[in-house]
Amino acid sequence: MTEDDSLNETVAYLKTLQPGKLPQDVFLQFARLMVVPVIELVPLRLTSEGKVEVLLVQRPAGDTWDGQWHVPGTVIRVTDKMDTGSDYEQPLSRVLGPGSELGDVAYNGKPKEIETERRRVLRGDELAVIHYVEITGEPVHGRFFALDGFPENVPPNGIVPHHVDFVRRAAERFLADKNKG
């Protein structure tokens, strides 16, 4: 098979895929070759002692970050509805709400966008739009960790390394916003 034959075969296969969620092996190759847009949602709460905690969930077995704790997030898909240039409602609904990664946990207000970050991670380059949300209920999935002692207090397997700094920044913004209001 020639290089042209391989290219034609690859293009023909890609034309069979529907827009939206891709097969994992195909997604990983695109992630290696392109910048992937993602949403990160830092779920935070304030304890009765005024301490901040972050809700983390574990990555599934076989994942790039197998078994590590992480902030829930999702890839922005071409099929996500977009009313404005900063409309992240549909991707956020895959992270927070019924049937989402966090499940139907109670929260206060809408997720608040705090920053955009370009980064290089294990599977490739990402452009992340980072949000936080205040959690008011108990989660079905995941576990809360105190920001005092973070990330050393995360159990074996640890936290996805590139999440540490933006979790801290989100917690700082969360506290600043709480102190304003």
HUSULTA-V367973 format. One record per run of one state. SS is the DSSP state (H for helix, E for strand, C for the rest). FROM is the first residue (numbers start at 0). TO is the last residue. If there is no record, write none. Layout:
SS;FROM;TO / SS;FROM;TO
//
This chain:
C;0;1 / H;2;15 / C;16;22 / H;23;32 / C;33;33 / E;34;45 / C;46;50 / E;51;57 / C;58;67 / E;68;69 / C;70;71 / E;72;74 / C;75;87 / H;88;92 / C;93;105 / E;106;120 / C;121;122 / E;123;134 / C;135;141 / E;142;145 / C;146;157 / E;158;158 / C;159;159 / H;160;179 / C;180;180
//
